[in-house]
Amino acid sequence: MKDEQDRPLKGCAVEGRNVAPVACRCPECGHEVEMFSDELETTCPQCGKDVTMEVCKFGNR
């Protein structure tokens, strides 16, 4: 078993899962939006539009 000091994400919601940050552009305003690879959508903090992983996958990075 790993020592708790060797677990950098200890206590984090993604601990033990293989997730990565994904950056893409909001299709409405072009603001760079960051989400995690296990999320289906997020909201652009600049204009409030929903940004989906589908939008990010199809060249909107």
C-alpha positions as CSV (number, residue, x, y, z in Angstrom):
1,M,0.0,0.0,0.0
2,K,1.3,3.5,-0.9
3,D,2.3,5.8,1.9
4,E,-0.2,8.7,2.2
5,Q,2.6,11.2,1.5
6,D,3.2,9.6,-1.9
7,R,-0.4,10.4,-3.0
8,P,-0.5,14.0,-4.4
9,L,-4.2,13.9,-4.9
10,K,-5.1,12.6,-1.4
11,G,-8.5,13.8,-0.5
12,C,-9.2,15.3,-3.9
13,A,-12.3,14.3,-5.8
14,V,-10.2,12.7,-8.6
15,E,-8.0,10.6,-6.3
16,G,-7.5,7.2,-7.9
17,R,-9.1,8.1,-11.2
18,N,-7.2,8.7,-14.5
19,V,-8.4,12.2,-15.5
20,A,-6.6,15.0,-17.3
21,P,-7.3,18.7,-17.8
22,V,-8.8,19.6,-21.3
23,A,-8.6,23.1,-22.6
24,C,-10.8,24.4,-25.4
25,R,-12.5,27.6,-26.6
26,C,-16.0,28.6,-25.9
27,P,-18.0,28.4,-29.1
28,E,-19.8,31.6,-28.2
29,C,-17.1,34.1,-27.1
30,G,-13.8,32.3,-27.7
31,H,-12.7,32.4,-24.0
32,E,-10.4,29.5,-23.1
33,V,-12.3,27.1,-20.9
34,E,-10.8,24.2,-18.9
35,M,-12.6,21.1,-17.9
36,F,-11.5,17.6,-16.9
37,S,-11.6,14.6,-19.2
38,D,-14.3,12.9,-17.1
39,E,-16.7,15.9,-17.4
40,L,-19.4,16.0,-20.0
41,E,-19.9,19.8,-19.9
42,T,-19.0,23.0,-18.1
43,T,-20.1,26.6,-18.3
44,C,-18.0,29.4,-19.8
45,P,-17.1,31.8,-16.9
46,Q,-17.1,34.8,-19.4
47,C,-20.4,34.4,-21.2
48,G,-22.3,31.6,-19.4
49,K,-22.7,29.3,-22.4
50,D,-22.5,25.6,-21.9
51,V,-19.3,24.1,-23.4
52,T,-19.5,20.3,-23.9
53,M,-16.8,17.7,-24.3
54,E,-18.2,17.1,-27.8
55,V,-17.4,20.7,-28.8
56,C,-13.8,20.3,-27.4
57,K,-13.3,17.0,-29.2
58,F,-14.2,18.5,-32.6
59,G,-11.4,21.0,-33.0
60,N,-12.4,23.8,-30.8
61,R,-9.2,23.8,-28.8
